[in-house]
Amino acid sequence: MVEEAVHLLRMGPPGALFAYYVGSLPFVLGILYYWADMSKSAMAYEHCALGASVVALLYLWMKCWHAVFAAFLHAYLVGKDVPVWTWDRIRHLVVAQIVLQPYSLILLPIAFVLTLPYGWMSAFFHNVSYLGDGQHDLKTVFTRSREQAGLESGQNHRILLVLFSFGFFVFLNLATGIFLIPHLFKMLFGIETVFTLSRWCFLNTTFLAVLVSVTFLCMNPLIKTVYALRSFYGLSRQTGEDLKTELRRGKGGAGWAAALLILVLVVNGLAEERDVDTQKDVPAQKLNEALDDVLQHPEYSWRLPREKIKTTGEESGFFGSFFDEVGVTLKKAWKPFKKLWNKFLDWVDDLFPKAKDKPKAQEREWDWRTSLQIVVFTILTATVSLLAILLFRKWKERGIRTHHVASQAIVAKPNLNDEKVQASELPWEEWMALARELMAKGERRLALRAFYLASLAFLSHREWIGIAVYKSNRDYLNELGRRSHALPTLIDFFSQNVAVFEAVWYGLHPVDEVILGKFQENLHGILRIETTRREEAQAA
């Protein structure tokens, strides 16, 4: 079918491809412009609705011209002249394409994701392009397109597999060619382009859209022609239009054969009239065998009715017939493997020939064939045993569960010399512990900062302040004054510690035992205020 479609495109009327590209090129250029505009333009939002409307109109324009393309192919297939376009025919064509084709934008992507119904959906919309050429009304186009979509479903899916595979390599060839063209211009003429300056410029959606569009323009005429042939042959099962066309054209000597057959029949009839007694009848059995032999030829076998499997007196249905064909295909695919398996069993039997098949004189002989048989049998036994052991181990390990040991990440101690350290990095208890460690090491300045961060963490934990990077010490003091104005002692303790910390950390005051002790006393005073409040609340 694909080969015949290629020849039909080559030998068909030149107006067919002209009509196809008159409809397809404006749509492809329009959608590429719309794609680029929506991707790059700063005014894309303003152009979106108008651009989408224009692309939709160009899509309907393209589908109408696809029907014209199919009409040219149909005229060539039936051996007629170029179709005559009347106003009624144009009106029927436009109505059929505008009403039915827009559903392909919704149904085909869904069917492609589901995979199984895609073949029937694709065939249906291609049949609409062929049958909706203006010669039939909308209802007839829909009914016949649906009937032809279910015809020869196995052939339909095989055609799609072939065309998709071929289209994939066409896409790769076009991508390679477009990629190399700028480099050829640079090598031959020294012309620099964006693509030669940066090879990664090809990795954008516009380049991908151009590749898909060019592949569509190359592949879609062939796909349309294949489905035009499927529809033509499918309808010819009822009308016999293909046989009439062959007789009119005399294709493949059919006209001469028909004339010769008529001549033989006439001569045979005259002979019967002259001498009925000498005429010998052809045996019915030989005639049936000759007819069966002729009907097995590919040009006649496809016209025979398909044998349908019936279970309880009813047909298996649309999906049932599909799965029946899948089962038959799988059985055919299994036959070569079954033959290999039988050959292997015969080979194993040949390794150990029966003693009764040998002469008695050779029963006691020990030759090299016997040694080879023993070696082969030993290797096979060892292989089967090893596989059995591995399977047994896997079966035992299937119930063993791996216990994951929960691990805790070790939190690194903050670097107190870094000005970016925040009090929220550790809880206030850990800041206190870190300050005591630094005091034990004699690092009083760092210990003072750790105590100060502990006070901030404690006040944040009690929701009296909120820790943030942009806040200064004065911001914390003002925020504490707003939120805890009922606790003046708390504000005094914290303000004294802020003054000491700024004098030591940002000034030149040394840290001695007296300053550090006073700082700790104020900090413990802050902690005791919270404890006192809690005790008073419990007593009340």
MIPAGU-883898 format. One record per residue (C-alpha): residue in one letter; x, y, z. Coordinates in pm, whole numbers, padded with zeros to 5 digits, always signed. Layout:
N
aXYZ...
//
This chain:
540
m+00000+00000+00000v+00281+00243+00085e+00468+00155-00234e+00157+00212-00444a+00103+00545-00268v+00456+00656-00361h+00393+00570-00728l+00055+00747-00715l+00224+01065-00587r+00485+01044-00864m+00248+00960-01151g-00061+01146-01029p-00187+01479-01160p+00047+01773-01087g-00245+01978-00961a-00278+01746-00662l+00047+01845-00493f-00010+02207-00593a-00348+02202-00416y-00193+02037-00111y+00081+02296-00065v-00153+02588-00142g-00342+02483+00168s-00054+02365+00388l+00213+02632+00338p+00004+02926+00472f-00088+02726+00783v+00271+02618+00849l+00408+02971+00801g+00129+03116+01013i+00181+02877+01305l+00560+02931+01293y+00512+03308+01303y+00263+03268+01588w+00505+03039+01773a+00795+03284+01741d+00574+03580+01833m+00445+03411+02148s+00798+03303+02243k+00990+03628+02189s+00759+03926+02149a+00711+04162+02442m+00356+04232+02315a+00263+03864+02295y-00030+03902+02534e-00195+04159+02308h-00146+03947+01993c-00246+03614+02147a-00621+03611+02071l-00589+03756+01720g-00299+03526+01631a-00483+03217+01758s-00790+03310+01552v-00581+03352+01237v-00408+03016+01296a-00748+02849+01343l-00875+02992+01014l-00557+02880+00837y-00607+02531+00979l-00958+02512+00829w-00819+02652+00502m-00557+02374+00499k-00813+02098+00565c-01034+02219+00280w-00740+02209+00037h-00645+01862+00163a-00990+01751+00049v-00918+01908-00292f-00590+01716-00300a-00779+01392-00224a-01032+01475-00499f-00749+01497-00756l-00620+01157-00640h-00968+01005-00662a-01014+01137-01015y-00682+00980-01119l-00767+00648-00951v-01100+00611-01131g-00954+00732-01462k-01162+01047-01490d-01077+01406-01574v-00993+01678-01325p-01296+01730-01096v-01539+02008-01180w-01597+02244-00888t-01950+02372-00863w-02088+02590-00586d-02283+02299-00435r-01976+02078-00429i-01760+02350-00272r-02031+02411-00011h-02052+02040+00082l-01671+02019+00099v-01633+02322+00326v-01915+02211+00559a-01774+01859+00599q-01421+01978+00672i-01519+02264+00906v-01761+02049+01109l-01553+01728+01146q-01183+01815+01120p-01153+02047+01427y-01229+01749+01653s-00896+01597+01546l-00714+01864+01751i-00876+01720+02065l-00929+01352+01992l-00597+01267+01822p-00372+01378+02115i-00593+01189+02361a-00593+00879+02139f-00213+00904+02098v-00167+00904+02477l-00403+00607+02512t-00219+00442+02214l-00482+00176+02136p-00752+00388+01960y-00504+00611+01775g-00506+00397+01460w-00883+00418+01418m-00896+00789+01502s-00619+00873+01255a-00782+00667+00981f-01119+00832+01045f-00993+01189+00998h-00786+01093+00692n-01098+00931+00547v-01288+01256+00608s-01032+01434+00388y-01084+01175+00113l-01460+01126+00132g-01546+01487+00218d-01455+01615-00129g-01799+01768-00183q-01969+01473-00354h-02154+01359-00040d-02344+01527+00240l-02216+01552+00597k-02396+01246+00733t-02273+01023+00450v-01915+01146+00497f-01926+01071+00871t-02082+00725+00828r-01851+00607+00550s-01541+00746+00720r-01627+00557+01037e-01686+00234+00843q-01360+00263+00650a-01166+00340+00972g-01252-00006+01107l-01161-00182+00783e-00846-00399+00793s-00737-00272+01136g-00423-00488+01132q-00313-00338+00803n-00393+00009+00935h-00170-00030+01241r+00114-00179+01038i+00095+00117+00797l+00115+00359+01090l+00419+00176+01227v+00596+00196+00890l+00509+00562+00837f+00605+00668+01191s+00941+00489+01158f+01007+00647+00819g+00900+00989+00951f+01140+00960+01244f+01437+00914+01009v+01313+01197+00786f+01310+01416+01098l+01669+01314+01183n+01789+01377+00825l+01631+01721+00819a+01778+01807+01159t+02124+01704+01041g+02091+01895+00714i+01969+02217+00875f+02244+02191+01133l+02516+02153+00868i+02398+02423+00624p+02535+02721+00828h+02867+02543+00871l+02887+02479+00494f+02828+02852+00429k+03105+02933+00675m+03344+02679+00524l+03278+02772+00159f+03203+03144+00175g+03330+03250+00519i+02982+03367+00631e+02938+03369+01008t+02589+03313+01149v+02439+03278+01493f+02450+02901+01455t+02822+02891+01375l+02906+03124+01662s+02717+02909+01911r+02622+02550+01837w+02375+02550+02125c+02153+02798+01938f+01980+02500+01782l+01847+02394+02124n+01537+02613+02125t+01167+02557+02067t+01155+02757+01744f+01415+02531+01580l+01217+02226+01694a+00894+02376+01556v+01060+02439+01218l+01184+02080+01204v+00841+01938+01287s+00676+02164+01028v+00915+02068+00747t+00878+01699+00837f+00500+01746+00822l+00521+01899+00475c+00735+01607+00355m+00543+01320+00515n+00178+01426+00521p+00115+01403+00142l+00233+01041+00150i+00013+00965+00453k-00289+01125+00285t-00225+00922-00031v-00198+00593+00161y-00532+00649+00332a-00687+00765+00004l-00590+00427-00143r-00729+00243+00164s-01061+00424+00129f-01070+00366-00248y-01011-00008-00217g-01243-00035+00081l-01532+00129-00103s-01455-00079-00413r-01553-00393-00223q-01910-00272-00256t-01898-00081-00584g-01629-00270-00780e-01488+00064-00893d-01129-00065-00900l-01221-00349-01139k-01411-00112-01364t-01111+00120-01371e-00875-00164-01464l-01104-00272-01744r-01127+00084-01875r-00752+00137-01866g-00653-00217-01964k-00410-00208-01674g-00167-00498-01666g-00325-00661-01976a-00662-00702-01806g-00846-00555-02107w-00680-00796-02348a-00748-01084-02112a-01115-00987-02089a-01141-00965-02469l-00969-01301-02507l-01201-01455-02248i-01508-01325-02431l-01370-01462-02760v-01313-01805-02605l-01664-01809-02465v-01814-01714-02802v-01614-01982-02984n-01706-02237-02719g-02075-02148-02753l-02063-02187-03133a-01892-02523-03093e-02166-02639-02859e-02432-02545-03113r-02255-02729-03395d-02164-03046-03214v-02321-03100-02875d-02241-03473-02872t-01863-03422-02912q-01842-03151-02644k-01690-03278-02322d-01772-03116-01994v-01487-02999-01772p-01482-03197-01444a-01629-02988-01160q-01345-03082-00923k-01074-02952-01158l-01270-02634-01219n-01302-02569-00843e-00930-02633-00792a-00844-02387-01069l-01075-02123-00920d-00926-02171-00572d-00575-02140-00713v-00659-01814-00891l-00837-01669-00588q-00525-01719-00375h-00341-01452-00573p-00294-01121-00382e-00488-00917-00639y-00800-01127-00571s-00761-01258-00215w-00820-00916-00055r-01168-00905-00213l-01281-01220-00033p-01493-01172+00282r-01302-01198+00607e-01366-01503+00822k-01507-01394+01156i-01486-01607+01470k-01822-01641+01640t-01858-01772+01993t-02224-01793+02092g-02378-01711+01760e-02276-01348+01785e-01976-01156+01652s-01699-01083+01898g-01737-00708+01848f-01504-00419+01762f-01241-00468+02034g-01291-00845+02042s-01195-00880+01677f-00885-00669+01741f-00768-00891+02027d-00849-01203+01821e-00615-01074+01550v-00352-01003+01816g-00382-01364+01938v-00344-01503+01586t-00038-01282+01531l+00122-01403+01855k+00061-01765+01757k+00230-01705+01423a+00524-01537+01598w+00560-01834+01837k+00594-02089+01556p+00968-02022+01485f+01051-02049+01857k+00852-02372+01878k+01051-02515+01587l+01379-02420+01758w+01263-02584+02081n+01172-02905+01896k+01509-02905+01723f+01679-02869+02061l+01485-03164+02198d+01577-03371+01892w+01941-03276+01944v+01926-03390+02307d+01771-03718+02195d+02051-03765+01943l+02307-03732+02222f+02184-04061+02371p+02086-04298+02093k+01910-04612+02201a+02116-04927+02229k+01879-05128+02014d+01946-04897+01722k+02317-04987+01728p+02476-05304+01612k+02580-05538+01890a+02943-05515+01788q+02941-05141+01858e+02763-05157+02192r+03086-05229+02381e+03297-04984+02187w+03403-04652+02348d+03468-04392+02080w+03510-04012+02080r+03139-03953+02011t+03046-04115+02340s+03298-03896+02525l+03161-03581+02357q+02806-03674+02456i+02909-03717+02819v+03090-03380+02821v+02792-03198+02672f+02552-03364+02915t+02780-03269+03209i+02792-02905+03097l+02414-02890+03058t+02363-03049+03400a+02605-02806+03567t+02437-02505+03400v+02089-02614+03504s+02209-02683+03859l+02378-02342+03885l+02061-02167+03766a+01854-02363+04015i+02088-02261+04301l+02075-01895+04201l+01695-01902+04179f+01675-02073+04518r+01895-01805+04676k+01688-01529+04522w+01374-01695+04654k+01520-01712+05007e+01633-01348+04995r+01293-01217+04891g+01164-01224+05250i+01473-01062+05401r+01423-00695+05455t+01701-00449+05476h+01692-00257+05802h+01801+00100+05756v+01981+00249+06050a+01855+00594+06121s+02139+00842+06114q+02151+01194+06238a+02354+01461+06072i+02622+01614+06290v+02553+01985+06307a+02870+02190+06274k+02929+02452+06540p+02878+02809+06414n+03183+03024+06359l+03137+03307+06610n+03395+03521+06432d+03161+03541+06133e+02932+03845+06142k+02664+03654+05948v+02597+03407+06231q+02236+03434+06352a+02090+03342+06691s+01831+03120+06518e+02098+02871+06411l+02102+02698+06754p+01858+02671+07048w+01936+02894+07342e+02044+02595+07557e+02312+02497+07303w+02434+02857+07285m+02475+02850+07664a+02668+02524+07647l+02891+02662+07371a+02961+02975+07577r+03071+02767+07877e+03307+02564+07653l+03464+02883+07524m+03503+03016+07880a+03683+02696+07978k+03922+02748+07683g+03986+03110+07788e+03816+03267+07483r+03614+03522+07679r+03528+03751+07387l+03372+03467+07186a+03202+03338+07503l+03043+03682+07554r+02899+03673+07203a+02768+03319+07256f+02590+03437+07575y+02442+03731+07384l+02315+03502+07104a+02170+03273+07371s+01969+03567+07511l+01839+03651+07162a+01745+03288+07099f+01566+03271+07437l+01368+03592+07372s+01278+03466+07022h+01170+03133+07172r+00934+03324+07408e+00809+03525+07106w+00919+03858+07255i+01134+03937+06951g+01168+03810+06597i+01517+03732+06468a+01601+03869+06123v+01919+03945+05931y+01838+04311+05873k+01766+04391+06240s+02024+04566+06462n+02067+04537+06837r+01870+04858+06884d+01586+04713+06676y+01572+04411+06908l+01569+04644+07212n+01284+04855+07074e+01086+04546+06974l+01129+04399+07324g+01009+04727+07474r+00689+04714+07265r+00605+04352+07339s+00705+04327+07709h+00631+04675+07841a+00476+04510+08150l+00818+04367+08244p+01050+04665+08296t+01312+04449+08471l+01347+04233+08160i+01410+04539+07946d+01672+04668+08191f+01864+04338+08193f+01863+04314+07813s+01958+04682+07756q+02256+04648+07994n+02375+04337+07807v+02335+04514+07471a+02553+04801+07590v+02820+04565+07725f+02817+04351+07408e+02851+04649+07172a+03131+04799+07381v+03325+04471+07377w+03246+04331+07031y+03249+04651+06828g+03475+04856+07062l+03814+04818+07228h+03703+04723+07578p+03872+04405+07700v+03667+04123+07853d+03756+04039+08209e+03597+03823+08473v+03395+04114+08614i+03233+04208+08280l+03164+03847+08189g+03019+03774+08532k+02790+04080+08515f+02673+03974+08168q+02591+03624+08292e+02407+03765+08593n+02184+03976+08367l+02125+03675+08141h+02020+03458+08434g+01795+03744+08546i+01620+03727+08207l+01574+03351+08249r+01444+03391+08607i+01181+03644+08501e+01019+03386+08276t+01033+03123+08552t+00877+03367+08800r+00596+03449+08559r+00522+03080+08509e+00509+03014+08885e+00278+03311+08941a+00047+03190+08662q+00032+02842+08817a-00042+02985+09165a-00321+03204+09027
//
